Amino acid sequence: MKSKGNITLKQVAEMAEHTPGPWVAVDPRHPPIAGEEVWLTEVHAAKGQIVALDNYLGLAAPNKWLAEMSANARLIAAAPDLLAVLEEFLKNAEEWQHAQYCDWIVFYPSPCSCGLVHFECDAEAAIALAKG
């Protein structure tokens, strides 16, 4: 077993769990920084930790950038809920698919024809990306 001193940053990241939700997107703000035009958007966890930060540095803060920063923050803030929904879906998908199979057989040649199995694969891939 390696000592903690020999663990790489990549190994630490692979072992880490994400900060528990819920996460909340904070509206862009303009902190007073001498001589700089800076806009920040943050995503906070339940205990106030910053889990994501986006910034815009420039002479002016165009509405397009501020709107995009807000949209990105809302999407990031939704990540824990989206992950939970996908995990719950996969947990129940097989049971649901089996229960509905008799109905499918009337309309589809096989359960795979309706696309549920394809969605399960996409959900598994998305969860793998989220969890590393």
N, C-alpha and C positions, 0 to 999 in steps of 0.2 A: 504494500500500500504506500502510495506517495504521501509525503508530508505536505502540508498546506503550502509551503514555500515553493513547491514544484508544480503546483497546479497553474495551468495557463488561464488567461482571461476567458478564452473560448470555453474551457471546461467549466469555469465558474458560471458563465452565462447559460450553459446547457443544464446546469443543476438548479438554477434559480427558478422560482415561481413568480408569476406576475403579481403586482400589487392588487389585493382584492378590491372589487368594485363596491359600491357604485363609483363611477368617475363622473366628474362634472366639467364641462367646458366653460371657461371664463371668457367673457367678452374682451376683445382687444383693448389694451390700455397703453397709455403713453407716459411711461415713467420719466421723471425729470433727470436727464443725464446731460451734463454740461457739454454743449457744442455738438450734440448728436441728435438726429431725428430717429428715434427708436420706437417701434411699436411691438408689444409682446402679447401673445395669446398663450394661455396655459390650460392644461387639463389637470385637475386636482382629484386625488383619491379622497375617500371618506374621512381620513384623519388629517387632511390638509396637505399631504405630500404632493409635490409636483411630479406627475408621471409623464408629462410631455410638455414641450415648450417650443413655440415657433416665434420667429422674430422677423421684422422688416426693418432694414436700415436704409435710409435714403433721405433726400431733401424734402420729400413730401410723402404722405401716406395715401396713395390712390385707393379709392373705394374698392376697386377690383381686388387688390391685395388683401385688404382688411376682410372683405367678404370671403375670399378663399381661405384665409387663416381661420376664420370662424367656422367655415364648413369643415375644414380638416380637423379642427379641435372637436367638433360635434361627432364626427365619425370615429375619432380615436376614443372619445368618452364612451361611445356605445360598444366598444370592443368587448368588455367583460360580459355584457348582456348578450351580445351576438354569439359569443363563444358558449355561454351557458345554454342558449336555445339550440345550437347545433349539437351539443353534447346530449341534451335531453332528447332531441329528435333521434339521434343514433341509438340511444338506449332503448327507445320504444319502437323503432322502425321495423325491426324484424317481427315483433309480435303483431304490430298493426298490419304489416304486409301479409302475414299468415292469415289473420282474421278476415282480410278483404279478398283473399285469393279466389274464393268461390264466385264473388261478384266479377272479378277481373276476367275469369275464364270465359264468361259470356261475351265480353266485349273485346278482349285482347287474346292473341294466340298464346302469350306467356306473361307472367307478372312483370318481366323486364320491359315489355313493350310500352308500358305506361310511363316509363322514365324514373320511377322511384329508386330503382337500384342505381341508376346513373347519378341521381341526386345524393344518394348515400355516399358514393365514391367522392363526389365533390365536397361533401360535408367533412368527410374524413381527411381529405387533402387540406382543407381550410383549417381544421383543428391542428393538423400537424404543423402547418406554417405558423399558427399562433403560438403553439407550445414549443417550437424549435426542435 
